[in-house]
Amino acid sequence: MIGYGAPDKQGTAAAHGAALGADQVARAREALGWPHGPFEIPPDILDAWRRAGGRGRADRQAWQSRLVDMEADSRLLFEDGISGTLPDEFDEIVETIKKDFSSGAPSLATRQSSAQTLAVLTHASPSLIGGSADLTGSNGTRTKDAIPITPGDYGGDYIHYGVREHGMAAAMNGIALHGGFIPYGGTFLVFADYSRPAIRMAALMGLRVIHVMTHDSIGLGEDGPTHQPVEHLAALRAIPNLLLFRPADAVETAEAWACALEHARTPSVLCLTRQSLPTLRTQHTDNNLVGFGAYVLHEPVGGRDVTLLATGSEVAIAMDAVSLLAAEGIGAAVVSMPCWELFKRQPRDYRREVLGHGPRMGIEAAVRDGWEQWIGSDGVFIGMAGFGASAPAPALYEKFGITPEWVAGAAGSLIL
């Protein structure tokens, strides 16, 4: 019973949202048989708590002694593991992954390129501990060498959370708070609604927790509008201290993983596709371009007439629109914007250079909310104004006007 003991307020909403007041507090003390003053702890209760606290003293001291007695190298390894320090060769590992993707130029769903990236990263960094909310096969979060953690064996590195997104997200927060592990877990992006309270808490507490959220748009196809996220990118971007990544190809996916792991005081969400995407970054660069938040993927030789801004799967659509616009004598630059939060942190001059000074268009298979900051109030947006539908991805993109032809037509009208 809420407010139990306060005679006039117990069992009422008044006991929830307002102070009881001196009179009700005094009468509650009497009703509960509590004669002690505010913040006064009776000796017998204090002794009981101190005895409980002392039960672990010997174990704690023994553990501390083992740590002190460790060889210096072993102690450093342990302390690095607890703090979540990435391996010394981390940058080199990421560069190797990127080179393989750039040279091979695969056509992969970003959930697949994420799985391939994880296969390398989890081998190199034992502190990574994965999982999924009963969508392991769809999310690509379990690598072939992963060992499930079970009630009888805690030596693994993968957790089958079951159909409980909020429980998974909350458990990952606890793992990150404990230290020693970097948790990541997978579900569909539309189910971020279940995870959101725990994601918000991770952002509030500054925890490195990585959410792999696949099936990130209407491109997931026949599961229909119940599973097609349209408002979720905007909702997640509204959370302070949360990095949301929507990579455009395999190379950007590897860079997004690197960024998520390198930001030790920030949770991340990786929004990944079900449908295959072409590799756009076929020329390797040592720079992590995703780390800039946004960058110029294509600059027209004769100068810009319009700038096409896009994220994720829609970057390829913007690139296809370039040749259509060029045939009309219109020079279009393409800017990939995989992480708005990181782009906002860049110097003003860099942001101005990337965005350009002419008309701009935003392209994203989601609602428009938030895009005005990049395209301006007069900018054109190609995306979703409602929920999706059930059909194959190409048919849906055609139905909702998210195609190179629609982009080229709207861009041409924008600069007239």
N, C-alpha and C positions, 0 to 999 in steps of 0.2 A: 504494500500500500504506500503510495507516494505521500511524503510528509508525515509518516507514521509518528504518532505521539503529539502532534500539534492539533489540539482538539477542534479548532474551527477551520483548519485548512487541510487536514489529512484527507486523502482520497479525492482532492479537487485539483483542477488545473492551476489554481493559484499557488499551489505548493511547488509548481514546476518552474514558472517563469518569473517569480518575484521573491524577494527576501521575506522570511517569515515574520520578522519584527520582534522586538524585545519581549513583548508580552507572550507571544506564541512560543518563542524559544524557551522562556522561563517555564511555561506550563508543560512543554514537551520534556524538558529536563526532569520535571517532577513526575510526569507520567512514565518516563523510562527509568526512573530510579537512578539518575546520574547527578550526584551532588557536586561534582568537580567543576572548577572554573574553566573558562576558555583556554584551550591549548595546554591544560594540565593533564599529565599522564600519570595515573595512579602507579605507585611503586611496583605492585604485583604484576600489572600489565607490562610495564617497562622491563621488568626482569624476565618475563616470559619471552618477549620479543628479542631481548639481547641473547638469551640462551639459544633461541632459534637461529639467530644470526651467527652465533659462534660455532654451530655444528659443522660448518664447512671450512672453518679456519685451518685445520690441519691439512685438509686436501688442497686448499689454496696455497698454503706455504710450501707443500711438497711440490706442487706444479711450478711455483715460482723458482724453487731450487733447481728443478730439472732444466728450466729455461736458462738460468744463470750458468749451469754446468755444461751447457751445450758447447760444441765447437763453434767458433766464431762464424764460420761459413754456414753451418746448419741453423744457427740462431738468426742470421741475416735472412736466410731463405724462408724461415718460419715467419719472421716479422714482415717480410715483403708479402708473403701469402695472406697474412691477416689484414694487412693494409690494402690489399688489392692491387699491388704494383704490377704493371704489365711487364712481360719478359723484355730483356734488353734488346732482343732482336725483333721486337714487335713491328717497327717501321719497315724493316727489311722483309718480313713475312707478308705484310700488306702489299708492298710493292710487287712482290712475286705474284701474288694473286691477281693484282691489277694487270700485270704484263701478260699473264696467261689469258685473261679475258680479252684484252685489247688485241692480242695477236690472233687468238682463235675466233674472235668476233661471233660468239654463239648467239642464236636466237632463243632466249630463255625467258620464262616468267621470272620476275625478280624474287619470288619465293624460292625458285630453284637456284638462282645464283646466290641467294642468301644461304641456302643449305650447303652449297659447295664452299662458300666462304667459311661457314661454321665448321665444316669438316677439317679445315686447316687450323683455324683459330683455337678450337677446343683441344686439338692435339698439342698445340704449342703453349697453351695457357690452361693448366689443370684447375685453376680457380673458377673457371666457367662452369656453371651448373644450370642445365636446361630443363625444359618441361613443356607441357601443353595441356590445355583444357579439353582433353579427349579429341583433339584434332591433329594428332601427331603426323599422320600421313599427309594431311592437307597443308600444314604449316611448314614442314621441312625443318623442324627444330631438333629432331633426333638424328644424329649422324650414325653411320654404320658401326662405329666403334663404341657408341654410347652404351653405358651399363645402367639399367634401371635401378633406382633405389627402392627397396622393398622393406616391409616391416621387419624382416629377419636379416637384412643385409643393407647397411648404410654406406657401403663402400663404392656405390655407383655415382653417376654424375647426371642422371636424368630422372625427372619426377613425372609420373603419370598422375596429374591432378584430378582427373575426372571432370565432369561437366559442371565446373564451378569457377567461372572466371574471376569473380570477386575474391573467393578464397585463395585462388592462385596468386592474384596480384598482392593480396595482403600478406601471404606467406613469403613472397619474394621480398617484400619490404622488411620482414623480420630477418630473413637471411642476410640482406644487405646491412641491416643494423648490427647484427652479430659480428660481421666481418669474416674474412677468410674465403668468401665466395663472391662471384659476380653473377647474380641470377638473371636468366632470361626465360621468358615463357611465351607461348604462342596461342593465338585464337584468331577468329575473323575480326576485321576492323569494326563491323557492325556491332559486335559484342563488347566494344569498348565501353558501352553504356553500363555494363555490369562491373567493369573494372575501374570505372572513373573515380569513385571515392578513394580507392587505394592509390591510384595514380596521382591524384591530387595530394594525398598525404606524402607520397614519395617526393613530389616536387617541393612541398612545404619543408620536409626534413632534409632535402638535399641528398637523396640516395641514388646511387648508380644502379638502377633497375632497368632492364631492357625488355620492352614489350614488342614481340614480333606479331604484327597484325596483318594477315594476308587477306586476299579477296577484297581489295581496297576500293572497288568502284563498281559501276554497272557492268564493267568488263567481266565480272564473274558469271554473268549469263543467266542460265535457266533457273537458278534458285529464286530469282525474282526479287521484287522490291523489299520483301521482308529481310533479305540478306544483303541487299545492295546499299552500302553506306553513301549517303549524299551530304548529310549535315555533320558528319563525325570529324572530318578534317577541321572544320571551323570551330567545333566545340573543343577539340583537343588543343588547337592553337591558342585558345583563350586562356589556358592554364599557365600561369607564370612559372618560369624555371622548368619548363618541359620542352625538350627538343623533339620535334616531329620531322621525320625524314620520309620523303617520298621519292625514291631514286628512279631514274629514267632508264637505266640499263644495268648490266652486270657490273661494270666498272664503278658506277655510282653506288651500287649496293655494297661493294667491298669498302668503299670510302665511307659510307654511312655507318657501317659496323665499326670502322676505326674511330670515327668521331664519337659514337656512342660509348665505346670503351674508354676513350681518352678523357671524357668529361666525368670525373669521379664524383662530382657533387650535383649531378643532374640526371634525372631519369630520361629515357628516350623511348619513342615509339617509331618502329620501322613499318611503314605502310607499303605493302608489297602486292604485286599483281598475281592473279591466277593465269591471265593470258600471256603468251610469249611476246617479248619485245626485242627488237633488233639492238645490236651493240652499236651505240652512236659514237663512243669514244674509242676509235680504233688506233689512235696515235697516243702512245703512252706518255704520261707526264708524271714526274716525281711529286709534284704538288697534289695535295688532297683538295680538289676543287670543291667537293661537297662541304669541306670545312669553311669555305667562304659563304656558304648559304645559298648563293646564286652566282652564276658566272656566264659569260658569253660563250655559247656553244658554236654559234655561226655568226660571222660578221660579213655582210655583203661587200664586195670589192669596191663598188662605186659609192658607198655610203648608205646610211639608213634612211629609208622613207617611213618605216614602221618597225616597231619592236614587238616581237611575239614572246610573251612570258608564259611558261608552262611548267608543270610538275609531272613526275611519274610517267605513266603511259602516254600522256598527251604531248610530251616533248617530241616523240617520233612523229606525231600528227603535225606539229608545228614545222618540223624539218621537211616533211613532205609538201607542206604548203609553200615553202620557199621557192621551189621551182615553178609552181603555178603562178606565183606573184612575179617572179623574174620574167616569165613569158609575157606579162603585162607591163614590163618595164618598171616594176616596183621592187626596190631593194629592201629585203626584210632581214633583220637580225633575229636570232633565236637565243633566248636566255633560259637556261634551266635553273629552276628555283627549288632545289630539293629540301632546303631547310630555311624557312623564313626567319626563325629565331636567330640563327647564326648570321644571316644576312643583315639583320637589324644591328648587329654588333660591329659591323664593318665601318671603317671611316666613311664620312659623308661623301668624299670625293670618289671613293671606289664605288659606292652605291649609285652615284650620279653617272659615272662612266658606264656601268653595267646597264642601267635603265635607259640611258640615252635621253635626248631632249625632245624628240618628236612624239607622235601619237603612239600609244601602247595598247596592247590587247592581252588579256588574260585567258588562258585555256586550261581548264581543269574539270574533270568529270565529277563535279561536286557543286554545291551551292556557291553563290557569289560572295557571301559574307567574308569580309576582310580584304578582298581584292582591290578595293578602292585605294588603299594605301600605296599600291604599286601602279595601278593604271589610271588613277585620278577619277574624278567624278564623271568625266566625259569619256573615259575609256570604254572599249567594248569588251564584254566578257562572253566567252563561249563555254557553256557548261550546263548545269542542271538547274531547273527552276521548280522541280517537283521530285517525286519518287521515280524509281526506275520501272522496269517491266520484265517479264519473263521471255527471253529469247536469246539466241546466240549473240555473243559480244558484238560482232560486226554489224548485225542487224540493229542492235540497240544504239550503237554509236551513230548509225545512219539515221535512225528514227529521231534521236534527240539532237541531231545537227552538230555532232562533234566529229567532224571529218576535215581533211585538208581542203576540200572544195568549199565547205562552209567558212572555214577560217580565211581562205584566200578572198572569198567574196566579201566577207565582213571587213577584212583589212583594206581591201580596195575602196570600199565605201568610206572607211575611216579617214583616209588621206585626201579624199576629194574636197 
